[in-house]
Amino acid sequence: MIKINDKFSTEKDKYQWLLHELNDGVSKTGEAIKTTRTTYHPSLKMVCRAIADRQAGECESVKEILTELDNFACSLEMIFDGREVELNEMV
């Protein structure tokens, strides 16, 4: 599994990419809990688009969107910095 940031992680199985989104929630008894939402995507590019769309949807201004996109780009750079990634791993 590849951790992208505190909220998102991704992994690939034989058929698709899985995007896991960690959210804060409240149980039926009123206790704070963490929930995970998993969505399925045909490519890593689509995973990145989904993350960018979700992060941008929480913003209130263009400036915030640009900041979130910069943060996301930095997260990806840190993940892949210094690592050689074979093409077949990314498909």
Secondary structure, DSSP 8 states (H G I E B T S, - for coil): -EE-SSSEEEEE-SS-EEEEEEEEEE-TTS-EEEEEEEEEESSHHHHHHHHHHHHHHT-SSHHHHHHHHHHHHHHHHHHHTT----HHHH-
